[in-house]
Amino acid sequence: MNYFVIVDVTLRQGIADPEGATIERALPALGFSGVSNVKAGKSFRMSIDAASEAAALEKATALAERLLSNPVIEDAAARLGETVAP
């Protein structure tokens, strides 16, 4: 069966996030007040052939740990999406 999976990659707690900080500093000038703790990250969407949802998530997690993220400074989380990727 084919499963649509989303992998979110974010910096680990305590790792500096200059991209998020730059975005946060720019927001008031763009008219967005009251926004704080902006964190930047990456999102990957994919279709995975697997026998079950659990197997698809396991494959996506392994892929994220080996290729999509740097496990020293980033966390990766896989979740099932609602639709099949185009």
Backbone torsions as a table, in degrees:
resi	resn	phi	psi	omega
1	MET	NA	153.7	-178.0
2	ASN	-104.6	130.2	-179.2
3	TYR	-121.3	138.9	174.8
4	PHE	-90.4	122.1	-175.1
5	VAL	-124.1	141.4	175.7
6	ILE	-116.0	129.9	176.6
7	VAL	-114.2	120.5	176.9
8	ASP	-102.5	129.9	179.9
9	VAL	-117.4	124.2	-179.8
10	THR	-132.7	157.7	176.7
11	LEU	-69.4	144.6	178.1
12	ARG	-66.9	156.4	176.2
13	GLN	-56.0	132.7	178.0
14	GLY	92.9	-9.8	177.6
15	ILE	-89.6	131.0	-179.3
16	ALA	-60.0	139.5	-179.3
17	ASP	-122.8	78.6	-176.8
18	PRO	-62.3	-32.9	178.9
19	GLU	-65.9	-46.4	177.6
20	GLY	-62.1	-40.8	179.5
21	ALA	-64.4	-40.5	178.7
22	THR	-64.1	-43.6	177.8
23	ILE	-62.0	-45.6	-179.3
24	GLU	-60.2	-41.4	179.1
25	ARG	-66.9	-30.3	-177.6
26	ALA	-80.1	-21.6	-173.4
27	LEU	-58.7	-46.0	-180.0
28	PRO	-59.2	-37.2	179.3
29	ALA	-66.5	-22.6	179.4
30	LEU	-95.3	4.4	177.4
31	GLY	90.6	12.8	179.2
32	PHE	-107.1	101.4	179.0
33	SER	-102.6	161.7	177.5
34	GLY	76.8	15.7	178.5
35	VAL	-105.9	128.7	-179.7
36	SER	-143.4	172.1	179.0
37	ASN	56.1	44.4	179.2
38	VAL	-73.4	129.1	178.1
39	LYS	-124.2	133.2	177.1
40	ALA	-95.2	153.2	178.8
41	GLY	-162.6	-169.3	179.8
42	LYS	-127.3	149.7	176.8
43	SER	-131.4	131.0	179.5
44	PHE	-119.5	134.9	178.5
45	ARG	-119.2	136.5	-176.3
46	MET	-155.6	158.0	171.7
47	SER	-102.2	133.9	-178.3
48	ILE	-128.1	127.5	173.0
49	ASP	-83.2	123.8	-179.8
50	ALA	-156.8	163.8	-177.8
51	ALA	-74.9	-25.2	-177.3
52	SER	-152.9	168.5	175.7
53	GLU	-59.1	-43.5	-179.0
54	ALA	-61.7	-41.2	179.3
55	ALA	-67.0	-37.8	178.1
56	ALA	-65.1	-43.5	178.9
57	LEU	-66.3	-37.4	178.0
58	GLU	-63.8	-43.4	178.7
59	LYS	-64.7	-42.6	179.8
60	ALA	-65.4	-39.0	178.7
61	THR	-65.1	-43.8	177.9
62	ALA	-63.0	-41.8	178.3
63	LEU	-62.2	-43.3	179.9
64	ALA	-63.3	-42.3	-178.4
65	GLU	-69.4	-32.9	-176.3
66	ARG	-91.8	-25.4	-171.6
67	LEU	-131.9	-43.6	-170.3
68	LEU	-83.9	-16.5	-177.4
69	SER	-136.0	162.9	172.1
70	ASN	-102.9	101.8	-173.1
71	PRO	-62.7	-12.3	177.6
72	VAL	-73.0	-37.5	-175.5
73	ILE	-122.0	-5.8	-175.8
74	GLU	-126.8	150.5	171.8
75	ASP	-107.3	145.8	177.2
76	ALA	-128.2	137.5	179.2
77	ALA	-133.1	128.5	178.4
78	ALA	-102.6	142.2	177.4
79	ARG	-146.8	154.9	177.2
80	LEU	-75.7	139.3	176.4
81	GLY	-95.4	176.0	-175.8
82	GLU	-87.1	-29.5	-175.7
83	THR	-130.7	168.8	177.3
84	VAL	-80.1	138.3	179.3
85	ALA	-62.4	144.0	179.5
86	PRO	-67.2	NA	NA
